[in-house]
Amino acid sequence: MNLIKNFLGLFIAVTFLASCGSETAKETVEPKVEEKVEKKVEEFDVRAIGNTMAEMKYDLENITVKEGVKIKINLINEGIDQAMLHNILFVNFGKRKDVAAAAVTAGNDKAFVPDHPELIAASALAKPGETVTFEFDAPKKGNYEYFCSYPGHSQIMRGYLFVK
């Protein structure tokens, strides 16, 4: 009887050891699923109004958003005179004049949008009666400016972007 117990004990020990160490352990790794968090979109209609140099302006002088949102701008050109082409450029505060001067140099081929380090975002040119839409991520907290870079418009057609 002792022989059977010894044999049975040896059999169980060998089986246990064989199952523990004979194969490499396989680790199950769950693939990481990145969650895409959609940014909140703040949408603004900005109307370019007026048909003369004296009348033209944006109807919205200030835009306020929270940091981290996506800003959607609908630039609505309400002008009817063919000379009333407008766009909207967002720049770092205090840099409007520098970017406006560079915009004139960029010319019509670049829709008066220069390659400039102070430029944050820019729309296409809106012809009279046309609406152009574009989106960009809000910059960090601070104060910014926006303006029309079509030659001669930047002094009159301008406003401020406040990021809180």
C-alpha positions in Angstrom: 0.0 0.0 0.0 2.9 2.4 0.7 4.2 1.6 -2.7 0.9 2.8 -4.3 0.8 5.9 -2.2 4.4 6.7 -3.1 3.7 6.1 -6.8 0.6 8.2 -6.7 2.4 11.1 -4.9 5.2 11.0 -7.4 2.8 11.0 -10.3 0.9 14.0 -8.9 4.2 15.9 -8.3 5.6 15.2 -11.8 2.3 16.2 -13.4 2.2 19.4 -11.4 5.8 20.4 -12.1 5.3 19.6 -15.8 2.3 21.8 -16.0 4.0 24.7 -14.3 7.3 25.0 -16.0 7.2 23.3 -19.3 5.6 26.1 -21.3 6.3 29.8 -21.2 3.5 31.7 -19.7 1.5 33.7 -22.2 0.4 37.1 -21.1 -2.8 38.5 -22.5 -2.4 42.2 -23.4 -5.5 44.2 -24.0 -4.9 46.7 -26.9 -5.2 50.3 -25.6 -8.1 52.1 -27.1 -7.5 55.8 -27.3 -10.5 57.8 -26.5 -11.1 60.6 -28.9 -12.5 63.4 -27.0 -14.2 65.8 -29.3 -13.5 69.4 -28.5 -16.4 71.6 -27.8 -17.2 73.8 -30.7 -18.0 77.5 -30.2 -19.6 78.9 -33.4 -19.8 82.5 -34.3 -21.4 84.4 -37.2 -19.2 87.4 -38.1 -20.9 89.7 -40.6 -18.8 92.0 -42.8 -21.2 94.9 -43.3 -21.1 98.1 -45.3 -20.5 99.0 -48.9 -18.0 101.8 -48.7 -14.6 102.2 -46.9 -16.4 104.5 -44.4 -19.2 102.0 -43.6 -17.4 98.7 -43.6 -16.8 96.9 -40.3 -17.5 93.5 -38.6 -20.7 93.4 -36.7 -19.0 91.5 -33.9 -16.3 93.4 -32.1 -15.5 90.9 -29.4 -15.4 87.1 -29.3 -14.9 85.3 -25.9 -14.2 81.6 -25.7 -12.8 79.1 -23.2 -9.3 77.7 -23.6 -9.2 74.4 -25.4 -12.4 74.8 -27.5 -12.6 74.6 -31.3 -13.7 77.9 -32.8 -15.9 77.9 -35.8 -16.2 81.2 -37.7 -18.8 81.8 -40.4 -17.7 85.0 -42.1 -20.7 86.4 -43.9 -20.0 89.1 -46.4 -23.1 91.2 -46.6 -21.5 93.7 -49.0 -22.9 94.0 -52.5 -20.2 96.2 -54.2 -17.7 94.0 -56.1 -14.8 95.8 -54.4 -15.9 94.6 -50.9 -13.8 91.5 -50.5 -13.2 90.4 -46.9 -11.4 87.8 -44.9 -10.7 87.4 -41.2 -7.3 86.8 -39.6 -6.6 86.0 -35.9 -3.2 87.1 -34.6 -1.4 87.6 -31.3 -2.3 90.7 -29.5 -0.4 93.8 -30.7 0.7 92.2 -33.9 -2.2 93.3 -36.2 -0.2 96.0 -38.0 2.8 93.8 -38.6 0.7 91.0 -40.1 -1.5 93.4 -42.1 1.7 94.9 -43.7 2.9 91.3 -44.5 -0.6 90.5 -45.9 -0.3 93.3 -48.5 3.1 91.9 -49.6 1.6 88.4 -49.8 -0.9 89.7 -52.3 -3.9 88.4 -54.1 -2.3 85.1 -55.0 -2.2 84.2 -51.3 -5.6 85.8 -50.6 -3.7 88.4 -48.5 -2.8 85.8 -45.9 0.9 85.9 -45.2 3.2 83.2 -43.8 3.8 85.0 -40.5 4.7 83.6 -37.0 2.1 85.9 -35.3 -0.8 84.5 -37.4 -3.0 82.0 -35.6 -5.7 81.3 -38.2 -7.2 82.9 -41.3 -10.2 82.5 -43.5 -10.4 82.5 -47.3 -11.6 85.7 -49.0 -15.4 86.1 -49.1 -16.8 87.8 -52.1 -19.8 90.0 -51.7 -22.8 87.9 -50.7 -20.6 84.9 -49.9 -20.1 83.1 -46.6 -16.8 81.3 -45.8 -16.5 79.0 -42.8 -13.3 77.8 -41.1 -12.3 76.2 -37.7 -9.3 76.4 -35.5 -8.3 75.5 -32.0 -8.5 78.3 -29.5 -5.0 79.5 -28.5 -3.9 79.5 -24.8 -5.5 81.9 -22.4 -5.0 85.5 -23.3 -6.0 88.4 -25.6 -5.8 88.3 -29.4 -6.9 90.4 -32.3 -8.7 89.8 -35.5 -9.0 91.9 -38.7 -9.6 91.9 -42.4 -6.3 91.8 -44.3 -7.6 93.0 -47.6 -5.6 96.1 -48.4 -6.8 99.2 -46.6 -9.3 97.3 -44.4 -7.2 96.4 -41.3 -7.5 99.8 -39.6 -11.4 99.7 -39.7 -12.4 96.0 -39.8 -11.0 94.6 -36.5 -12.0 93.1 -33.2 -10.7 91.2 -30.2 -10.6 87.5 -29.2 -10.5 86.8 -25.5 -9.6 83.3 -24.4 -10.5 82.6 -20.8 
